């Protein structure tokens, strides 16, 4: 039977592909416009930015804005603070969440299903609800103006990451673990030497999400950290001002362009594992 055609001979499948790719291209263009405008505005004069007539592209590229972005503040110091804080937090929370997820997936216990339901329910609670109670708690513990809040958050694991790891470990071949048990390996050794080394997709997914949650956050560092220990995100919204105290926008946007580069580069390196982690974490219920 001949495939049904339309117009110039397109089949239903070809028409579907054309519509799909057209929508994808349209969405990509819409999502790209703000990024292009951010980069173009970072290369403008301040007078061009505040002009009444909108100019999408600068008349002359002002690379000096990037020099100002790096020199108006101690950019390297605050960037290093952000990297250390985000990396440490991501490492801790991925480790504890992986342990909890493996426990829910493999270790039998009374009430395990009900406890896991509670963990899933916690995902639905907005994080903003905990801001005031957490601040009061950390103030009473006298751990403000330090990185201890992030260490405690990392050690407490994440309900969402626990869910991801549990779903992934349910799809993990149980035969490998049974073979290790026959050889005399205990649970911790099986987890560290067999399960984790074969869990790159979910590890990469969780790590990049945890890293970005700290890298892009400015509210928590603003609440808990002193000026010298704060992150680059805070400095982007507070430090780029003129002698009169008014914000200077174009160097701020230049700094923002530099600020978004590490997550973008990281994503391109691990995007394959992220896609695999999202897909395989939903295989079993």
Secondary structure, DSSP 8 states (H G I E B T S, - for coil): ----EETTTEEHHHHHHHHHHHHHHHHHHHHHHHHHHHHHHTTS-HHHHH-SS--SS-SS--THHHHHHHHTTTHHHHHHHHHHHHHHHHHHHHHHHHHHHHHHHH---TTHHHHHHHHHHHHTS-GGGGHHHHHHHHHHHT--SSSHHHHHHHHT--HHHHHHHHHHHHTS-HHHHHHHHHTT--HHHHIIIIIGGG-HHHHHHHHHHHHHHHHT--HHHHHH--GGG--HHHHHHHT-B-TTS-B-HHHHHHHHHHHHHHHHHHHHHHHHHHHHHHHHTTS--
